[in-house]
Each structure stands twice: as structure tokens, then as C-alpha cells.
Amino acid sequence: MLVEDFEDKHVVVIGLGYVGLTLGAYLSELGFQVHGVEIRDLVLDSLNKGEAFFWEPKLDELIARNIEKGSLTYSKEIPESNHKRVFIITVGTPIDKDKNAILHSITNVSAQVAEAMNDGDMVILRSTVKLNTTTNIVKPILESSGKNFDLAFCPERTLEGAALMELGALPQIVGAASSRARDRAANFFQQVTPNVVNVSNIETAEMIKLVDNMQRDVYFAVSNEVAHLCNSQPIRASEVISAGKLGYKRTNLASPGPVGGPCLEKDSYLLSESMEGFGGLARIAIAARATNENVITEASEFISNWINKNVVKSRKKVVVLGVAFKGVPETNDLRGSPSITLMDSLSKILGDADIYCWDPVIPHSELELLGFRSGSTLSQVLLDTSAIILVNNHPYFDNIDLVSISESSDGPLLIYDFWGRNDQNLFLAGNKQYYSWGNHSKGSFGVGGKN
Ligand SMILES: NC(=O)c1ccc[n+]([C@@H]2O[C@H](COP(=O)([O-])OP(=O)(O)OC[C@H]3O[C@@H](n4cnc5c(N)ncnc54)[C@H](O)[C@@H]3O)[C@@H](O)[C@H]2O)c1
């Protein structure tokens, strides 16, 4: 069946952030009639120009085309309609400074949907939430309207930077409040992806999303634990990990490095909070978070100690490279950026240092608008620096000629690479030194080496 003839083709997406805008544009391209609702002017202003307020491959193209066609419309409030509609809630679900879920966007938006929906509409919660949020918070608000509705929780599981490609390919988890709602939501997502996975209830679907992100955080934490342990030994974590898994599939560790982004920094806390009052503890999730959060803390102490020991006060200039929260797939998202945490930490510890940053995706003018020091070219930013810190894993940094940079520097220079890209092949001497995360004690080179 063509989407145009599909009975649930009228969709309202509420919250046009990274998730909602991408999903809305994708659905409109498939033939759905999509209306996006967003309260932030910045988001609406960029839509008025036919583009997204963030960078996601091919997204601007879809937005411009579907706004032009009239299949993607938007406003600040939910418009009235006589059509049967599907409301998809994609508002943010951040945590506060005590790591507790902030719920007001979910409650506000549920009240707006309760007011705007008609009898027989479907509501799909897609934001990542603490367990039981759909049933205990969203459902009673919708029920207070006295209207009949179908309710489902269908989590977003795409990767920023690859979202449009993944939306049509990833299995879509569907958990619903009734078998009718489950069939309806499954039918809806079958128009989007060939793989729909129905689960027993809403809570199972909520849990799957939390477990997905907890597992990913734990996966990185194991490697960061290895790096933390190797830092005190003359052993390179990068070699322990790469050599240890050569031809040996039972050990499959990631590269150690900073873990950031808007999801991993919060979702294990949402999982942990979900268990409060139930006697369960998300022990591994919380230990993994602490291990990943320690990466920047431990590295910034090491970096500041090196600078304080080797660089005179007047020459303390640090350049942080790769400010987006990740480099692969590339993004300009600064939420949960390890570089920003690192810059804050270094400026607190060092006090008197000049801290600059540069990113291959985010223009220097944008970084400067946000209050960071930057420059129009990498070589301009690197001028007279005493420390170069490679933070994210953008491939642009694989090819920087660190040897010539260090040769042209006339003072002490620390090159610190969180990803250990040059652990095996960069030998600096004297007051120019190379270190990496997981290699703070300088693993010595013996008979081994690259094969
Ligand atoms: N970013 C990702 O790649 C990703 C991936 C999977 C899941 N998630 C989850 O999806 C959810 C959304 O994430 P995001 O990154 O898109 O967040 P976001 O903060 O970028 O977007 C949320 C948007 O909702 C808007 N909003 C809030 N209240 C509103 C209201 N009452 N009416 C209209 N708009 C309103 C905000 O202004 C904001 O633009 C979160 O729960 C997140 O954990 C995100």
C-alpha cells in the first residue's frame, strides 16, 4: 500500500530536536503528511530557511524538498484537525545536577496532546525515558481528557550522523498498552522499516532502550578501565587491546577514549533511577558511568601536571582538538562534549593558561560565539602552543603531521592523544613528549612492534 493511502498517514511530531526533526523529515519523504511542533525559535527560524539547526547528512535536502511540497509543516503549537492523527513525542529527557530525570517536558507535552487529540488518535512516546514513564505519567494525563486513544512506546535507536540511513533499516521495537495499539503502532512502523519487533508491553520497550545505551556505555567502560590500569604501568593500553584481540574473538574490546554525547551521559542514570524503590540496583551501569567520567578527570590532572612541570607561566597555551562529542560518524553536536568538560577542568586546574579549541566540522566562528577561543585555521590555532590535546576520534586528526609540528615548536610541547593513534610510531624526545590515554607511564618498546 502506498503511504499516501495509509489510514494513519497524518502525523504530528512534537519536539523537533535531533530525533524529532530527522524522523519528521524522513516520514514526510516517505509520503506521510507530517506536522512538526517545536517551541524553540532557533529551530523554527532555521526551518523557515529550509534547513535543520544541526548537521545530519542529507537532512537539509529532505527538509527543503518536503517543506516545498507541503508534506512537512511546522508551528509552535499543535494545530486542530479533523483527521485521525498519530502523535509522536520526541522531547528531550535530560537529567539534573543530581542525576535525576527532569520530567517537565514530558508532562507538558502530554497535556498538550491530551487537549489536541481527537477520539481514536494514537500517541507514541519515542523519547528515552525512565521505566514506567509511559504508563505512570503519560497515560494518566492522556486519560484525563476522557478521550479514547491508542498508546505505544517505540524508542529511537539511531546513531547521530547516520540517522537517516538507520531509520529505514534498524529494527523498530514496539511496546503498547493494548493489542490494538500494538498492531496499529507496528503497522505504522512497517511503513518505515522492514523490521518491527513487537514486545510484551510498554515497560519492556522502555527497558530495551535503556539497556541498549547501558550496554554501550559498559562496553566503552571496560576499555577505559584497562586504560586507567595501564596508566600506572609501563604498558600501553592500546597494545593490550589491539594485540590481545588479534585472532582471538573472545576478547573484543573497543579503543579506550572519552565517552560523551547527549544519550550515554544520562541514560544509565535513568536506568538506575528506574530501580529506586524496587530493591534492584543498576550496579554495573553506575560503575561504568563513573569509569567513563573518570577519563577526563584523570587525563586533565595528568595534562595539567605535565604543563605545570614543563612550561613557564607565560607560555601556557593549550589547544584542544575535536570539540563535537564524537568524530565518527561526524557531527556538530556539542551536547555532552568531553572536550568542553576537559577545557573547564584544565582552566580550573591551570588557571593561568590560554585554552583554545578547533574542530574539523564546527566553524571557528560558531565556537567563538559560544565563548571558546579558536581560530580560522588549524595552523593558526596551533601557533606557539605548549600542549596539543586530540580529544575526539575524527579521522581528520589521523593525518596531522605531529612530527613537523613538534619540530617547528621552539619550546616544550606535550602532544596528548586520547585515542593513542600514534602510540606505535611517534617518538618525541627532550622537552617534546607524546602521551596517550592508557599510556601515562610510557610503555617501553622492546622486541615487539608493528607486524
Ligand atoms: N540525539 C539522539 O541521537 C537520540 C537517539 C536516541 C534517543 N534519543 C532520545 O530522544 C529524545 C530527544 O532527543 P533529542 O536529541 O532530539 O533532544 P533535543 O533536546 O535535541 O530535542 C527536543 C526538542 O523538543 C522541544 N520541546 C520541548 N518541549 C516541547 C513542547 N512542549 N512542544 C514542542 N517542542 C518541545 C525542545 O525545544 C527541543 O528542540 C531524548 O529522550 C533522547 O534521549 C536521542
The ligand as an SDF file (V2000), in Angstrom:
LIG
                    3D

 44 48  0  0  0  0  0  0  0  0999 V2000
   20.0010   12.5050   19.8320 N   0  0  0  0  0  0  0  0  0  0  0  0
   19.9020   11.2280   19.5220 C   0  0  0  0  0  0  0  0  0  0  0  0
   20.5390   10.7810   18.6000 O   0  0  0  0  0  0  0  0  0  0  0  0
   18.9660   10.2880   20.2690 C   0  0  0  0  0  0  0  0  0  0  0  0
   18.9710    8.9630   19.9330 C   0  0  0  0  0  0  0  0  0  0  0  0
   18.0830    8.1180   20.5630 C   0  0  0  0  0  0  0  0  0  0  0  0
   17.2100    8.6160   21.5230 C   0  0  0  0  0  0  0  0  0  0  0  0
   17.2420    9.9200   21.8750 N   0  0  0  0  0  0  0  0  0  0  0  0
   16.2730   10.4110   22.8690 C   0  0  0  0  0  0  0  0  0  0  0  0
   15.2660   11.1290   22.1470 O   0  0  0  0  0  0  0  0  0  0  0  0
   14.8120   12.2460   22.9230 C   0  0  0  0  0  0  0  0  0  0  0  0
   15.0080   13.5290   22.1460 C   0  0  0  0  0  0  0  0  0  0  0  0
   16.3900   13.6930   21.9340 O   0  0  0  0  0  0  0  0  0  0  0  0
   16.9560   14.9150   21.0750 P   0  0  0  0  0  0  0  0  0  0  0  0
   18.4100   14.7210   20.9950 O   0  0  0  0  0  0  0  0  0  0  0  0
   16.1790   15.0770   19.8250 O   0  0  0  0  0  0  0  0  0  0  0  0
   16.6090   16.1170   22.0800 O   0  0  0  0  0  0  0  0  0  0  0  0
   16.5780   17.6820   21.7360 P   0  0  0  0  0  0  0  0  0  0  0  0
   16.7310   18.3820   23.0200 O   0  0  0  0  0  0  0  0  0  0  0  0
   17.5190   17.9590   20.5990 O   0  0  0  0  0  0  0  0  0  0  0  0
   15.1080   17.9100   21.1520 O   0  0  0  0  0  0  0  0  0  0  0  0
   13.9660   18.0180   21.9030 C   0  0  0  0  0  0  0  0  0  0  0  0
   13.1600   19.1820   21.3680 C   0  0  0  0  0  0  0  0  0  0  0  0
   11.8800   19.2150   21.9940 O   0  0  0  0  0  0  0  0  0  0  0  0
   11.4900   20.5690   22.0910 C   0  0  0  0  0  0  0  0  0  0  0  0
   10.3820   20.6640   23.0320 N   0  0  0  0  0  0  0  0  0  0  0  0
   10.4000   20.5330   24.3900 C   0  0  0  0  0  0  0  0  0  0  0  0
    9.1570   20.6900   24.8980 N   0  0  0  0  0  0  0  0  0  0  0  0
    8.3300   20.9300   23.8430 C   0  0  0  0  0  0  0  0  0  0  0  0
    6.9430   21.1720   23.7100 C   0  0  0  0  0  0  0  0  0  0  0  0
    6.1420   21.1910   24.7710 N   0  0  0  0  0  0  0  0  0  0  0  0
    6.4250   21.3720   22.4790 N   0  0  0  0  0  0  0  0  0  0  0  0
    7.2340   21.3530   21.3970 C   0  0  0  0  0  0  0  0  0  0  0  0
    8.5650   21.1320   21.4510 N   0  0  0  0  0  0  0  0  0  0  0  0
    9.1000   20.9220   22.6700 C   0  0  0  0  0  0  0  0  0  0  0  0
   12.7620   21.2550   22.5300 C   0  0  0  0  0  0  0  0  0  0  0  0
   12.7250   22.6280   22.3080 O   0  0  0  0  0  0  0  0  0  0  0  0
   13.8000   20.5440   21.6660 C   0  0  0  0  0  0  0  0  0  0  0  0
   14.0410   21.2150   20.4490 O   0  0  0  0  0  0  0  0  0  0  0  0
   15.5750   12.1820   24.2380 C   0  0  0  0  0  0  0  0  0  0  0  0
   14.8170   11.4600   25.1650 O   0  0  0  0  0  0  0  0  0  0  0  0
   16.8260   11.3980   23.8720 C   0  0  0  0  0  0  0  0  0  0  0  0
   17.3900   10.7330   24.9720 O   0  0  0  0  0  0  0  0  0  0  0  0
   18.1020   10.7700   21.2620 C   0  0  0  0  0  0  0  0  0  0  0  0
  1  2  1  0
  2  3  2  0
  2  4  1  0
  4  5  1  0
  4 44  2  0
  5  6  2  0
  6  7  1  0
  7  8  2  0
  8  9  1  0
  8 44  1  0
  9 10  1  0
  9 42  1  0
 10 11  1  0
 11 12  1  0
 11 40  1  0
 12 13  1  0
 13 14  1  0
 14 15  2  0
 14 16  1  0
 14 17  1  0
 17 18  1  0
 18 19  2  0
 18 20  1  0
 18 21  1  0
 21 22  1  0
 22 23  1  0
 23 24  1  0
 23 38  1  0
 24 25  1  0
 25 26  1  0
 25 36  1  0
 26 27  1  0
 26 35  1  0
 27 28  2  0
 28 29  1  0
 29 30  1  0
 29 35  2  0
 30 31  1  0
 30 32  2  0
 32 33  1  0
 33 34  2  0
 34 35  1  0
 36 37  1  0
 36 38  1  0
 38 39  1  0
 40 41  1  0
 40 42  1  0
 42 43  1  0
M  CHG  2   8   1  16  -1
M  END
$$$$
